[in-house]
Amino acid sequence: MKTLLKTITSGEDKIYVYEAGYVEGVKAAQAYLAGPDGWGASMYFPLYKVEDFAQNQTQIAKFLELAKEKLGMETEPCNT
């Protein structure tokens, strides 16, 4: 079972940060955004950077942008 380390809220979105074992020999964390259809998008980074990520609104916004794009959650702007 994954260990939840932190929940980051940005607007209506919640990013869940879990302990993620090791990636290339480095203890890792997983940032996860759940989509509406049961799918999700993840990003892995070194465990020691969890607080840096949680405090960096630019990184959070970029993760949300990319994750939502991959999950098809963003709507196209109306050009009319």
N, C-alpha and C positions, 0 to 999 in steps of 0.2 A: 504494500500500500504506500502511495506517495505521501510525503509529509508536506503539508501546507506551511509555507514559511511566512507568507504575507499576502494580503489582498490589497490591491491598489485600485482606488476608484477615481475615475476621470469622467465627469459628467454622469451619464447614465451607464457607462461602461465599467466593467469590473475585470481587472487582470489578476489572475491567480498565479502566484509564484510558488513553485514546488521545488523541493530538493530533487535533483535529477541524476544522482550517481556521478559517473566520471565521463568526461568528453576529452579525448586525447590526453588522458592522464591527469586532468585537472578536475577537481570536485566542482560540479556544475549545478546551476539552477535553471529552471524552466519557467518562462513567462507564458501563460496560456490565456487565450481569449476564446470563449465558447460562442459558436454561431447559433443561429436560430433553428437549424435543422439537425442539431446533434453533432455537427462537425466542429472542429476547433483549429486554431492556428497557434503554433508554438515558436518560441525563440529560446535558444540556449546561450548561457553566458556563465563566466566564472562565478562560483558561489560567493566569493568575497566582494562581488560588485552588486549584490542585491540592494543594499541601501543607496548606492550611487544611482542605480536605475530608478528606484522608488522616488528619489528626490529630484530627478531630472525630467521636467515636464516636456522638454523637446524630445527626448528619447521615448517617453511614454506616448506622445502624440504620433510620432513616426511609426512606432510599433502598431498602434491602433489603426493608423492609415493603411499600412501594408497588410495587416491581418484582415481587416474588413474587406480590402480589395480582393484578397485571396478567397475569402469566404462568400464573396458576392453580396456583401451587406451594404455597399455604397450605391446610391442611386445616381444615375447620370443627371447632370444639370439640364434643366429645361431650356431649350434654345429658341423658344417662341416669343 
